[in-house]
């Protein structure tokens, strides 16, 4: 894909959604960190349903530590892998209190040192909470980047690196959210809604003509 076509794609995404953001509900960097940890193999809607009551009762590391692992499980048991997530969240809260005065660090290395926090989670926090132009490549972004031709790669990290190099700088801050939302609602995994896609004429997906009538996943 050439530079002009890539720029045109992001211009259209920006025109359709000038201020994209996460669909996870949060009001502080800590709440976002916890929500992102919980979102692994879970829907944002399911996470929001659990974190609503949780954050009303406990939205700081100290407050969640006061709940204890068993108490935390009661709030998040509707979310997949809730046992391991509860364990990681308690350990993360302990680390935040012990090493960061209870404050979420604005630093990739420190974030990735927290239990249950990998590169993707760190990228989400850096981008959404702290305004860093990072690219948190999930299954949606991986699919959209490869399918459209925006940034092809065989691994998540390869796609991340290519996006960081090839997305025009003026779009980098919001590109993460545009691509996730596009993959979530238009460029679906099993049956992409190509007929309803604003990027149809710019997309390099060889099969897009088969799905030009839209359809649903």
Secondary structure, DSSP 8 states (H G I E B T S, - for coil): --HHHHHHHHHHHHHH-TT---SS--SSHHHHHHHHHHTTTS-HHHHHHHHHHHHHH--SHHHHHHHHHHHHHHHHTTSTTHHHHHHHHHHHHHHHHHHHTT---S-HHHHHTSTT--HHHHHHIIIIIT--------HHHHHHHHHHSSS--SSHHHHHHHHHHHS-HHHHHHHHHHHHHHHHHTS-SSS--GGG-TTTTT---TTGGGGTT----
